[in-house]
Amino acid sequence: MLKYLTELLSRPVFGPDGSKVGRVHDAIAGQIGRLPTLSAIFIRGRRGDGWIGLDDIDLGGPRLLLRRSWADTPRYAPADNDLRLQRDILDKQIVDVHDYRVVRVNDVRLAACGDRACVIGVDAGFRAILRRTGISKPVEALARLVGRPLRSHLIAWDDVETLEPGAAGGGRIKLKVPHDKIAALHPADIADIIEQLDPQQRTEVIEALDVETAADTIEEMEDEEAAAVMQSLPDEKAADILDEMDPDAAADILADLTDEKSEDLLEQMEPEEAADVKELLAYPEETAGGMMTPDFIDIPEHISADETIALLRRTPPEGQSIYYLYVVDDDRRLVGVLSLRDLIVADPSALVSSLMTTSVRYVHTDAHADEIAQTVNRYNLLALPVLDDSGRLTGIVTVDDMLERILPPDRRRRLPQVSVDNE
């Protein structure tokens, strides 16, 4: 039984009379069950070219033999969903959803499925390259001799999404739809995969994701690459994604787009979300105003702990914005801060003014990123309030936003999500 596609390709095929008919140029695997099943081979020779079904050829002997003459052998008609292993899989890119990377397929692994062969995976390793060149045996022997045996990089068929040609003759590569396996990954892992693709492929992946997952993935990408993807998306899809993003992240993306594209997307966004983003775009990028998010919780000082909890239940905040509750007066000037822990353990009738901390660290909208980083680090804060020139609370800079400015992207994605501490 064949173990690899490359053991079949280029092999000579003979007729019943022993005359050479041609050589194997490709093979088809039909999408019948969970695994594609080998159903036909493409023979190219002097007498002509054509697909021959496996029922009409003997693959079990030392030679590939047609059961009938070339002229009498019926031709196999490929179905629309048939995989042409040479054209569609071999040498193409494939997404390894376990290692979150895009690899090149160097061979296709086959195994017995009843009386047929099934595609059970692909080999993306160096060993497969040697096998294709015909020098694997001496090289592998030498590797074993020096104590460094070569290993295959086998990826199970169930664990990959293929990148298949977009045209019958073998056109550009594009990701299959639906991308169930990719969509099920964490957005940071999806971003890792997308950043290994070319611009067209990146756009196609984002378009195939639901809006929420696409927004989370875009936020995980490098600014320039994220902006390039958003620039190429249809305006409606891009605007929907921006609506789902944190306002500060959306503002960063729009700032990197062309003015025309940015204006078009702002017009198509929901009015409330667009207003928040426009406010942030008015500030320089490396200032507190440009880094802050308007998603925070502010409460009046004259309500009770029980009333505050009821308020939070009526207006559930964004996940990153509830590190602290900010206490403001009637003019929205910052007067204190209250941690969630203190609120939960407080007497339900106690007023916020008696529970809050009045010594609050803050910055103004024009504060530089370096000043913000020093303050966050010095006082071990999860979020830092931002005030305008009148002392009114305008937004907050979270530690996540600060780390995005400080850490390189690979380390950023390895960081655990920040949670509320026990202050």
C-alpha positions as CSV (number, residue, x, y, z in Angstrom):
1,M,0.0,0.0,0.0
2,L,1.2,3.5,-0.9
3,K,2.3,5.6,2.0
4,Y,2.9,8.9,0.3
5,L,1.6,10.7,-2.8
6,T,5.2,11.1,-4.1
7,E,5.5,7.3,-4.3
8,L,2.8,7.4,-7.0
9,L,3.6,10.6,-9.0
10,S,5.7,10.1,-12.1
11,R,5.5,6.3,-12.0
12,P,5.0,4.7,-15.4
13,V,1.7,3.1,-16.3
14,F,1.5,0.2,-18.7
15,G,-1.3,-1.4,-20.7
16,P,-2.3,-5.1,-20.5
17,D,0.0,-5.8,-23.4
18,G,3.0,-4.4,-21.5
19,S,3.3,-1.3,-23.6
20,K,3.9,2.0,-21.7
21,V,0.9,4.2,-21.7
22,G,2.3,7.2,-19.8
23,R,3.1,8.5,-16.3
24,V,1.1,9.5,-13.3
25,H,0.8,13.2,-13.2
26,D,-1.8,13.7,-10.4
27,A,-4.3,11.9,-8.2
28,I,-7.8,12.7,-7.1
29,A,-9.2,12.1,-3.6
30,G,-13.0,12.3,-3.4
31,Q,-14.6,14.1,-0.4
32,I,-16.8,11.2,0.6
33,G,-16.4,10.7,4.3
34,R,-14.3,12.3,7.0
35,L,-11.1,11.6,5.1
36,P,-10.6,12.2,1.3
37,T,-10.4,8.8,-0.5
38,L,-8.2,8.2,-3.5
39,S,-10.5,7.6,-6.5
40,A,-8.6,8.3,-9.7
41,I,-5.2,9.1,-11.2
42,F,-4.3,11.4,-14.1
43,I,-2.1,9.8,-16.7
44,R,-0.1,11.8,-19.2
45,G,1.5,10.2,-22.2
46,R,2.0,10.0,-26.0
47,R,-1.4,8.4,-26.5
48,G,-3.2,11.2,-24.7
49,D,-4.0,12.4,-21.2
50,G,-6.9,11.5,-19.0
51,W,-8.3,10.6,-15.6
52,I,-8.6,6.9,-14.9
53,G,-10.6,5.5,-12.0
54,L,-8.9,3.2,-9.6
55,D,-11.3,0.4,-10.5
56,D,-9.6,0.4,-13.9
57,I,-6.0,0.2,-12.8
58,D,-4.0,-2.3,-10.7
59,L,-1.9,-0.5,-8.1
60,G,-1.0,-3.5,-6.1
61,G,1.8,-5.0,-8.2
62,P,5.3,-3.8,-8.9
63,R,4.0,-2.0,-12.0
64,L,0.9,0.1,-12.5
65,L,-1.2,-1.8,-15.0
66,L,-4.4,-0.8,-16.8
67,R,-7.0,-3.6,-16.8
68,R,-8.0,-2.7,-20.3
69,S,-6.3,-1.0,-23.2
70,W,-5.9,2.8,-23.1
71,A,-8.6,3.2,-25.9
72,D,-11.1,0.9,-24.1
73,T,-10.6,2.4,-20.6
74,P,-13.4,4.8,-19.6
75,R,-12.4,8.2,-18.4
76,Y,-13.2,9.4,-14.9
77,A,-15.1,12.6,-14.6
78,P,-13.8,14.7,-11.6
79,A,-16.5,16.1,-9.3
80,D,-16.5,19.8,-8.2
81,N,-15.5,18.9,-4.7
82,D,-12.7,16.4,-5.6
83,L,-9.2,17.3,-4.3
84,R,-6.5,17.1,-6.9
85,L,-3.6,16.2,-4.7
86,Q,-0.8,17.4,-6.9
87,R,-2.5,20.6,-7.9
88,D,-4.4,21.5,-4.8
89,I,-2.3,20.2,-2.0
90,L,1.3,19.4,-2.8
91,D,3.6,22.5,-2.5
92,K,0.8,24.6,-1.3
93,Q,0.5,26.4,2.0
94,I,-1.5,24.8,4.8
95,V,-2.6,26.1,8.2
96,D,-1.3,24.0,11.1
97,V,-4.0,24.9,13.7
98,H,-2.0,23.2,16.5
99,D,1.2,25.2,16.1
100,Y,-0.6,28.3,14.8
101,R,1.5,28.6,11.7
102,V,1.4,28.4,7.9
103,V,3.6,25.6,6.5
104,R,4.4,24.3,3.0
105,V,3.2,20.8,2.1
106,N,6.0,18.7,0.9
107,D,4.1,15.4,0.6
108,V,0.7,13.9,1.2
109,R,0.4,11.0,3.7
110,L,-1.8,8.1,2.6
111,A,-3.1,5.1,4.5
112,A,-5.4,2.1,3.8
113,C,-9.1,2.7,4.1
114,G,-10.7,-0.7,3.3
115,D,-9.7,-1.5,-0.3
116,R,-8.8,2.1,-1.0
117,A,-6.2,4.7,0.2
118,C,-7.3,7.7,2.2
119,V,-5.5,11.0,2.8
120,I,-4.8,11.0,6.5
121,G,-2.4,14.0,6.7
122,V,0.4,16.0,5.1
123,D,4.2,16.0,5.7
124,A,5.7,19.5,6.0
125,G,9.2,18.3,7.0
126,F,12.6,18.2,5.4
127,R,12.4,14.5,5.2
128,A,9.6,14.7,2.6
129,I,11.7,17.0,0.4
130,L,14.5,14.4,0.4
131,R,11.9,11.7,-0.5
132,R,10.7,13.7,-3.5
133,T,14.3,14.3,-4.8
134,G,15.0,10.6,-4.6
135,I,18.0,10.9,-2.2
136,S,16.2,10.2,1.1
137,K,17.7,6.7,1.7
138,P,21.4,7.7,1.7
139,V,20.8,10.9,3.5
140,E,18.7,9.3,6.2
141,A,21.3,6.5,6.6
142,L,24.0,9.1,7.1
143,A,21.8,11.0,9.6
144,R,21.2,7.8,11.6
145,L,24.9,7.1,11.5
146,V,25.8,10.4,13.2
147,G,23.0,10.0,15.7
148,R,20.7,12.6,14.2
149,P,17.8,10.7,12.6
150,L,15.5,12.7,10.4
151,R,11.9,13.0,11.5
152,S,8.7,13.7,9.5
153,H,6.6,16.7,10.3
154,L,3.2,15.0,9.9
155,I,0.0,17.0,10.4
156,A,-3.2,15.1,10.6
157,W,-5.8,16.0,8.0
158,D,-8.3,16.8,10.7
159,D,-6.0,19.4,12.1
160,V,-5.4,21.5,9.0
161,E,-7.2,24.0,6.8
162,T,-6.0,23.7,3.2
163,L,-5.1,26.7,1.0
164,E,-6.4,25.7,-2.4
165,P,-6.2,27.2,-5.9
166,G,-8.8,29.8,-6.8
167,A,-8.8,28.8,-10.5
168,A,-9.0,25.4,-12.2
169,G,-5.5,25.7,-13.7
170,G,-3.9,26.4,-10.4
171,G,-4.4,30.1,-9.6
172,R,-3.6,32.1,-6.5
173,I,-4.0,30.4,-3.1
174,K,-6.9,31.2,-0.9
175,L,-8.3,29.8,2.4
176,K,-11.2,27.4,2.2
177,V,-14.6,28.6,3.6
178,P,-15.8,27.9,6.1
179,H,-12.8,28.2,8.4
180,D,-14.3,26.3,11.3
181,K,-10.9,25.3,12.8
182,I,-9.4,28.7,12.5
183,A,-12.4,30.5,13.9
184,A,-12.4,28.3,17.0
185,L,-8.9,29.5,17.9
186,H,-8.1,32.3,20.3
187,P,-7.9,35.6,18.5
188,A,-4.2,36.0,19.3
189,D,-3.5,32.6,17.6
190,I,-5.6,33.6,14.6
191,A,-3.6,36.8,14.4
192,D,-0.4,34.7,14.4
193,I,-1.6,32.7,11.5
194,I,-2.9,35.7,9.5
195,E,0.3,37.5,9.8
196,Q,2.1,34.7,8.0
197,L,-0.3,35.0,5.0
198,D,-0.1,37.4,2.1
199,P,-2.3,40.5,2.0
200,Q,-5.1,38.9,-0.1
201,Q,-5.2,35.8,2.1
202,R,-5.4,37.9,5.3
203,T,-8.4,39.8,4.0
204,E,-10.2,36.6,3.0
205,V,-9.7,35.1,6.5
206,I,-11.0,38.2,8.3
207,E,-14.0,38.3,5.9
208,A,-14.8,34.7,6.8
209,L,-14.9,35.3,10.6
210,D,-17.8,36.6,12.5
211,V,-17.7,40.3,13.3
212,E,-16.8,39.8,17.0
213,T,-14.0,37.3,16.3
214,A,-12.7,39.5,13.5
215,A,-12.6,42.5,15.8
216,D,-10.7,40.7,18.5
217,T,-8.3,39.3,15.9
218,I,-7.6,42.8,14.4
219,E,-6.9,44.1,17.8
220,E,-4.2,41.4,18.3
221,M,-2.5,42.3,15.0
222,E,0.4,44.7,14.5
223,D,-1.0,48.2,13.7
224,E,0.3,48.5,10.2
225,E,-0.9,45.0,9.2
226,A,-4.3,45.5,10.8
227,A,-4.7,48.8,9.0
228,A,-3.7,47.1,5.7
229,V,-6.4,44.5,6.2
230,M,-9.1,47.1,7.1
231,Q,-8.1,49.2,4.1
232,S,-8.8,46.3,1.8
233,L,-12.1,45.2,3.4
234,P,-15.5,46.3,2.1
235,D,-16.6,49.4,4.0
236,E,-19.6,47.7,5.5
237,K,-17.7,44.8,6.9
238,A,-14.9,47.1,8.1
239,A,-17.3,49.5,9.8
240,D,-19.1,46.6,11.6
241,I,-15.7,45.4,12.9
242,L,-14.8,48.9,14.2
243,D,-18.1,49.1,16.0
244,E,-17.1,45.9,17.9
245,M,-13.6,47.1,18.8
246,D,-12.6,49.1,21.8
247,P,-12.8,52.8,20.9
248,D,-9.1,53.4,21.5
249,A,-8.1,50.4,19.3
250,A,-10.5,51.5,16.6
251,A,-9.0,55.0,16.7
252,D,-5.5,53.5,16.3
253,I,-6.7,51.6,13.2
254,L,-8.4,54.6,11.6
255,A,-5.3,56.8,12.2
256,D,-3.3,54.4,10.1
257,L,-5.8,54.4,7.2
258,T,-6.0,56.8,4.3
259,D,-8.1,59.9,5.1
260,E,-10.7,59.0,2.6
261,K,-11.1,55.4,3.9
262,S,-11.2,56.7,7.5
263,E,-13.9,59.2,6.8
264,D,-16.0,56.7,4.9
265,L,-15.8,54.2,7.8
266,L,-16.6,56.7,10.4
267,E,-19.8,57.6,8.4
268,Q,-20.9,54.0,8.4
269,M,-20.2,53.3,12.0
270,E,-22.9,53.5,14.7
271,P,-23.2,57.2,15.7
272,E,-22.3,56.5,19.4
273,E,-19.3,54.5,18.6
274,A,-18.2,56.9,15.9
275,A,-18.4,59.8,18.3
276,D,-16.2,58.1,20.8
277,V,-13.6,57.3,18.2
278,K,-13.7,60.9,16.7
279,E,-13.0,62.3,20.2
280,L,-9.9,60.1,20.5
281,L,-8.6,60.9,17.1
282,A,-8.5,64.5,18.0
283,Y,-5.5,63.8,20.4
284,P,-1.9,63.0,19.4
285,E,-1.3,59.2,19.4
286,E,1.4,59.2,22.1
287,T,-0.6,61.1,24.6
288,A,-3.0,60.0,27.3
289,G,-5.9,61.4,25.1
290,G,-4.8,59.3,22.2
291,M,-4.2,56.2,24.3
292,M,-7.3,56.3,26.6
293,T,-10.6,54.5,26.2
294,P,-13.9,56.1,27.0
295,D,-15.2,52.8,28.4
296,F,-15.1,53.3,32.1
297,I,-17.6,53.4,35.0
298,D,-18.2,56.6,36.9
299,I,-20.6,56.9,39.8
300,P,-21.9,59.8,42.0
301,E,-20.5,60.0,45.5
302,H,-23.9,60.4,47.2
303,I,-25.4,56.9,46.4
304,S,-25.1,53.8,48.5
305,A,-23.1,50.6,47.9
306,D,-26.3,48.7,47.2
307,E,-27.4,51.3,44.7
308,T,-24.0,51.2,43.0
309,I,-24.3,47.4,42.6
310,A,-27.8,47.8,41.1
311,L,-26.4,50.5,38.7
312,L,-23.7,48.1,37.5
313,R,-26.3,45.4,36.9
314,R,-28.4,47.7,34.7
315,T,-25.4,48.9,32.7
316,P,-22.9,46.1,32.5
317,P,-19.5,47.5,31.6
318,E,-16.8,46.3,29.2
319,G,-14.5,43.7,30.7
320,Q,-11.4,45.9,30.7
321,S,-13.1,48.9,32.2
322,I,-14.2,47.7,35.6
323,Y,-10.8,47.5,37.4
324,Y,-12.0,50.5,39.4
325,L,-15.1,52.6,39.8
326,Y,-14.4,56.3,39.5
327,V,-16.4,58.7,41.7
328,V,-17.4,62.1,40.3
329,D,-19.2,65.1,41.5
330,D,-22.2,66.8,39.7
331,D,-19.8,68.5,37.3
332,R,-18.1,65.1,36.5
333,R,-14.9,66.1,38.2
334,L,-13.0,63.2,39.7
335,V,-13.2,63.1,43.5
336,G,-12.3,59.5,44.3
337,V,-11.9,55.9,43.2
338,L,-13.5,52.7,44.6
339,S,-12.3,49.2,44.0
340,L,-14.7,46.3,43.2
341,R,-13.5,44.4,46.3
342,D,-14.3,47.3,48.6
343,L,-17.7,47.7,47.0
344,I,-18.7,44.0,47.3
345,V,-17.7,43.7,51.0
346,A,-19.1,47.1,52.1
347,D,-22.3,47.6,54.1
348,P,-25.0,47.9,51.5
349,S,-26.3,51.1,53.1
350,A,-22.8,52.8,53.2
351,L,-22.4,55.8,50.9
352,V,-19.8,55.8,48.2
353,S,-18.3,58.9,49.6
354,S,-17.4,57.0,52.8
355,L,-15.9,54.0,50.9
356,M,-13.9,55.7,48.2
357,T,-10.2,56.6,48.2
358,T,-9.7,60.3,47.7
359,S,-6.0,60.1,46.9
360,V,-6.3,59.3,43.2
361,R,-3.4,59.2,40.7
362,Y,-4.3,60.6,37.3
363,V,-2.9,62.3,34.2
364,H,-4.2,64.9,31.9
365,T,-5.1,64.3,28.2
366,D,-1.8,65.8,27.0
367,A,0.4,63.6,29.2
368,H,3.1,61.7,27.2
369,A,3.1,57.9,27.1
370,D,6.4,57.9,29.1
371,E,4.8,59.7,32.0
372,I,1.8,57.3,31.9
373,A,4.1,54.3,32.0
374,Q,6.1,55.7,34.9
375,T,2.9,56.4,36.9
376,V,1.4,53.0,36.1
377,N,4.6,51.2,37.1
378,R,5.3,53.3,40.2
379,Y,1.9,52.8,41.8
380,N,1.2,49.3,40.4
381,L,-2.1,50.4,38.8
382,L,-4.4,48.5,36.5
383,A,-5.9,51.6,35.0
384,L,-5.1,55.3,35.2
385,P,-7.8,58.0,34.9
386,V,-7.4,60.8,32.3
387,L,-8.8,64.3,33.0
388,D,-9.3,67.2,30.7
389,D,-8.2,70.8,31.5
390,S,-11.2,71.3,33.7
391,G,-10.5,68.3,35.8
392,R,-13.4,66.3,34.3
393,L,-13.0,62.6,33.8
394,T,-12.6,61.9,30.1
395,G,-11.3,58.3,29.9
396,I,-8.9,55.8,31.3
397,V,-5.6,54.2,30.1
398,T,-5.5,50.5,31.0
399,V,-2.4,48.6,31.7
400,D,-3.1,46.6,28.6
401,D,-3.0,49.7,26.5
402,M,0.3,50.7,28.2
403,L,1.9,47.3,27.5
404,E,1.0,47.6,23.8
405,R,3.2,50.6,23.7
406,I,6.1,49.0,25.6
407,L,6.3,45.4,24.6
408,P,7.1,43.8,21.2
409,P,4.0,42.0,19.7
410,D,5.3,38.4,20.3
411,R,5.6,39.0,24.1
412,R,2.4,41.0,24.2
413,R,0.4,38.0,23.1
414,R,2.0,35.7,25.6
415,L,0.9,37.9,28.5
416,P,-2.0,36.6,30.6
417,Q,-5.1,38.8,30.7
418,V,-5.1,41.3,33.5
419,S,-7.6,40.7,36.3
420,V,-8.8,42.7,39.1
421,D,-6.5,42.5,42.1
422,N,-7.2,42.7,45.8
423,E,-6.4,46.3,46.4
